[in-house]
Amino acid sequence: MNPLYRNDRLGQHAPSSYLASLPPPPERPKFQGHISADVAVIGAGFTGLWAALTLARAGRRVVVLDAHRVGFGASGRNGGQVHSGFNKSQDWLEQKLGQTRAHALWDISQEAKAQLRNFCKDHAPEAKYKSGIAHGEYKQADLAHARAEAEHLAERYGHHTKVMEREAFAALVKSPLYVGGTLDASGGHLHPLAYALALAREAEVAGALIFEQSEVTDVQMGSKLRLMTRGGSISAGHVIVAGNGYLPDILPQVNTKVLPINSFIAATEPLPDRWQEVLAEDIAVSDSKFVVNYYRFDDEKRFLFGGRESYSIGFPRDISTALIARMEHLFPQLKGVAVDHVWGGSLAVTVTRLPHVARIAPNVLSGAGFSGHGVALSGMAGRVMAEAVLGQEEGLATFDALPVPTFPGGDALRSPMLTLAMTWFALRDRLGI
């Protein structure tokens, strides 16, 4: 079943607290007819919009096509957490790629955060960017690993991460379950849908054309590319593919490396007088469960609690029960608090949990598989793909160095194999092993 429609209705954003907190997003036209562009972009999320913005500012004619709405996918419904680095430690990257390439990757991840912060400051104050992200550890071995990584980052990269033992961390993140954790002041959190909508607005100001409810059904390869939609076709010199976990089965070069998985978020009623019973500071938090918990408070002081409890393609009928149980287990003080919004969505992962940002044909580039680290990195991926179209290859080459193999068994077996793996790790989380 087409991932664009298996859990969602055409042209409708997820029923999130993000959507409820904003004025109705502007509706953009459906694509009709036949036009030419320098670059066509598939997907109006962080990746596609940063690509479009970069290219339009450089004077290129850019057309963005989204099957639903701007910010419809993971970009508009994620946890809003801005992390440092990648979903692998810098030590791991150094061992696999060498010091030079690992350092280039660290630099580009740091620039990704700065790019996001600066954009929010200059163009999207409504995204409410705030600094600070913590990571909770359940085992002493995990805390020791976090301490070693913090020391490594300080020594090799000049990056400061605060490491806290149980008592200090419990004063910050008020759960009885963590043995300690870390705090990274250079990360943060924001309203992701507001950020996506602001990116679209600025891309249009720069000259990009954005069409909604305009699914790309086929990409015809060649020196001049042709994208087919139900309303017509676009001829383009380059295509940037930014569908991530919602990309339909039109480009096997992407689909064999990237797999969508579901994640869910619950938003409580506003807790303006109680939020510091949970967090001492207005920061974002994730933890070391393989089936990760991630949470923060939004600007209305709703507690946003996210996690994964489903490994099937479709959403479960009941999203909220398991999610609320996880929240109350971690924070017993929230037991009985009303939950006003629950929603789900698909992110995309790769075998190594590292993004796949690469040239998949001479004039086709793809960015996907950010594996939970996409709020900053996906925007940078869009920018470096745009820069590659403009003839600047350095950023793309840095991303392309990341090891991202195809899923074992290719497209046919990638989903069942990952389902088995995720189910096993979920069981390990529950058993504490």
N, C-alpha and C positions, 0 to 999 in steps of 0.2 A: 504494500500500500504506500502511496506517495507520502513521504514524511511531512509534507506541507499541510496535509489535511487530516491525518489520522487522529489527532487530538484537538484540533482547532477548527473554527468556522471561518470561512472565507472573509478576509478583510476585517476581522475582529481581533483586537488586542486581547491578551490574557486578562482575566478579571482580577487584576492585582491592585494592591493599595497604591502602587505607583500611578496607575491609570486614574484611580479615583481621586488622587490628590492634585491632578492637573486639569486645566481647561481641556475640552475635547481637542485632540490633535487635528491639525488641518488636513483635509482630504485632498489628495493629489489625483490627477487624472489617470485613467487607464490608458495604456499605450494603444494607439490605433494608427495604421498606415505603414509607411516604409520610409525610413530615414537613414542617413549616414552619420557616423560619428568617428572621432579619432579613437575613443575608448568606450566600450560598453562595460558596465559593471553589473554583475548579478548579485543582488542582495543589498538592502538598505539598512544594514546594521553598522556597528562601529568600524569594521574592516572596510566595507564598501564605501561608507560615507567619508572616511578619512582618505581613501584613494581618490574619490571624486573631488573632495575639497582640494587636495594637493594638485591634482591635474587641472582643475578649473582655474585655480590661482595662477597656474603656469600658462594659461591661455588655450588649453586644449578643449575641444568640444567633447563633452562627457554626457553619456546617457546612463542613468541608473534605473534598473528594473527590479521591482520587488513583487513577489507573488501575493503578498498581503499588504502590509502597511510599513511605513518607516518605523524601525525599532520593534517590529512584530516578534522576532525570534529571541534568541538568548540575550541580545543586546538590551532589549527593553524589559526583560523579566528576571534578570539574574540577581544575585545577592548584593551587587554594588560594591564588592570588595576589591581594593587595589593592592596587589601584592608586589613584593620585590622579587626579581629573578624569575626563574622558571620552576617547573614542577619536578626538578631534580636539583640537588645541591651543586654549588660551584665546584666542590671537590670532585663530585661524580663527573661533571662536565670536563674538568681538567684532565681526569684520568682517561676519558674517552676521546677527547678532542685536542688535548694539549693546552698549555697555558695561554698561548696567543689567541686561539679561537675562543677559549672559555672567557678570556677577559673582554674580547669584542662582544660576546653575547651579554655579559654583565653590563657593559657600557650601553648597549642598545636597550636593555631592560630598564636601566636607570633613566635613559632619555625618554622611554615610553611613559614613565610616571610623570616626568617633567612636562612632556607634551600635553598630557591630560590635565595636569594642574593648571598650566598656563592657559589652556583653552577655556577651562571652567572660569578662571579669574577674568578673562577678557571677554568671553562670549556667552557663558552659561552660568551665571551666578545662581540661577534657579536649580541647578544640579546639586547645590549645597555640599560641595566637596569639603570633607573634614579629614584631618590627619590622624594617623594612628591605627595600627592593626596588630593584634596579638595572636599567638598560636599556643593552644593548650596541649599539654602532654599527659598521657595516662600512665606511662611507665617510666621508671627511673632510667632505663636504657635509652628511651626516646629523648628524655631530658638531657642525658649525657651527650647524645648525638647532636642535639640542638646547641648545646654549649660549645662543642667542638666546631660546629659550623659557624657559630657567631665569632669565635676566636679566629677562624680561618678568614672570614670576611673582613674582620678588623685588620688583620695582618697583611693580607694580600690586596685588599680593595679599599681600605680606609672607610669601611661601612660599619656603623655602630648599631648593634642589636642588643637590647637589654635582656639579660637572662635572669629569671626569678625562680627562687625555690618555692615550695608549696605555700608557705605562709604569705609571702609577698604577692604571689600570683593570685591567691584566693582573696586578697584584699582588693585586687583589681577586677578579676573575673570571679564572681561569687558563687561558684559551684564547688561542691565537696569532692568532686571526682578527679580533679587534676592534681598531679604531683608537682607541677610547676609549669613554666612556659616562658615565652619570649614576647617582647614588645618592640615593634619596628616603627619608629616615628615617621619614616619616609614613605610608608604606605598610607592607606586611608580608605575612605568609603564615600559614596555619592548616590544620588538618585539616577539610576541608569537610563530610565526612559526619558527623563528631562535632558540628559546629556545627549542621547541619540537624536532627539528632536532638534536640539540646538545645532548639532553637526549638520543635519539636513538643511536647516535654515541657512547656515553660513555657506554650505556648498551651493545652494541656489543663488545666494547673493553673489557668489563668485562666478556664476554662469552655468552650473550643472543643471541638467534636466532630470527630474525624478518622477518616475511613473509607478503607481501602486496598482495592486490587483492585476499584475501583468507578468504572469509566470512564463519563464523561458522553458520551452518544451524541447528544444533541440539546439545544439551548437554545431554548425557546419564548418569544419576546419578548412584551412587554406590560407594563402597569402592575404586574402581578404576574408575575414570571418563573417558569418551570417548567423544571427540569433533569431530563432523563430519563436513567436508568441501566438496566442490565439487571436490577437488583434492585428498582427502584421509581422514585420521583420526589421531588424537593424543590421546594417552593414558597418563593420568596424575594423580598424587596423589592429587593435588589441582588445582582448577581453580580460577582465579581472574577475575571478570567481570568488565570491564571498558569501556563499550560502551556508557554510559550516554544517551544523547538525540538521539543517532543513533542506540541504541540497537534494533535489530529486535525482533519479538514476539517469543522468545525462552525460556524466563525465567519469568513466571508470577509473581514470588516473587519480582522481580524488577519492572516490568512494571506497577503493580497496585499502586506503591508508587511514581513513577517518570514519569513525563510528559514532552515531548519536546515542546518547543515554539520557534518561530522564532524571530531573531533579525537581524538588518541590519546596515551596516556601509558604509558611503561615505567618500572617500579620495579626497581632493582638489588637485589642482596643488601645487607644492612647493611654499611656501610663506616666503622665507628667510628674506626678508626685511619688512614684514608686520605682522609676527606672534605675535609680542608683542602688536599689536592692539587688540588682543583677550585675551591673557594670559600674565601677566607680568613675570611669571616664567615658566620654562619647567616642568610642573606638569600635572597630570591627574585630571579630574574632572568628577563627577557624580552629580545628583541632586535628589530632593525629589519628583519629579513626580512619581506616581505609575508606569506609563509607562515611565520608566526612560530614561533621556538623559545622555549620557556619551561621553566624548571627550578628546582629547589630540593632541599634535603635535608629529609626528614621527621624526626620525633622519634627514630626508630630509626637515623637516618643512612643510610637508603636514598636513593639519588639518583633523584628523580622527574623524568623528562625527557619533555616533551610537544611535539607538533607536528602538522601536518596534511599527510598525503600521499595523501589520497583525496578525490575530488570527486564520487563517485557517491553515490547514495542509500544503498546498502548498504555495509557494511564490506567491505574486501578480505579474501580468505581468509587472507592472511599480513599481519598488522599489524606484527609485530616486526622483520622484516628491514630495511625502509626506515627505521624509527624508530631502531633501534640504530645503523645506518650513519650517520644524522645526528648522533647523540650522539657517536659515536667520531670523526667528522670534526671536530666542534667541540672535543672533549676527547680527544685521542689517548691520554692517560694512563689512560683508562678502557677501552681496548681489551682485550677478553677478560673483563671483569668480568661475572659471572653476573647475568642478569635473571630475577627471580622472579615478576613480575606484569606483564601487558600488558593494557590495556583501552581501550575507545573509548567515545565518547558524542557526542551532538549538542548543540551550542550553537546560538544563533540570531543572525543578522546582519540588518541593514537596508541599504538602498542607501547611506546616508550613514555607516553604522557607529555610529549614535547610537540610544539606546533609544527604543522606541515605548511611551510611557506616556500613556494618553489615555482619555477617555470615548468609547466607541464607540456607545453608545446612552444615553438619559437615565439609566438605572439599571444600566448595564453598563460596567465599567472594565477595561482591559487593560494589563498590563505585560510587555514582551518585547523581544527583539532587543538584548541588552546587549553583544553583539559582543566578547566577551573581557574586558569590564570589569564583570562582573556580581556578583562576590563581595560587594562593598559596595553597589553601586548597585541591585541587584535588591531587597535588603532595604529600602532607602530607598523604592524604588518601591512595594513592598507597603505600607509605612507611609503614604505620602502618598495612595495610593488609599483606604486605610481612613479616613484623616482626611477625605478628600473625601466619603465616605459619611456621616461625622459632621458635615458641613457646613463643614469647613475646606478651602477650595479652593486656597490659596496654593501649596502644594507641587506639586499636580497641574498648576496653571497654569505653574509653572516648567519642569517636564518637558515639558509639551505645547508649549512654545515651540520645542523642538528640531525642525529640519527633517527629516522622515521621509516621503519620497514613496513611492508604491506602486512595486513593481517593474515595469519596462517589460514590457508584454504581459500584466500581471496574473498571476493564479494559474497560467495554463497555461504561460507562458514564463519565469517567474522562475527556476526551477531550471536549465534548460539554459543560459540566458544567464549565470547566475553561474558555472556549471561552466566555461564557456568563458573567462570573465574570470579565475577562479582558476587555471586551467591555464596561461594566459598569464603571470600574475604568478609562478607557480611556476617557469616556464621562465626568466623574467628573474632570479629568485633564483639559479638554478643557473648562469646565464651571467655573473652579476655585473654586470648592466646596469641 
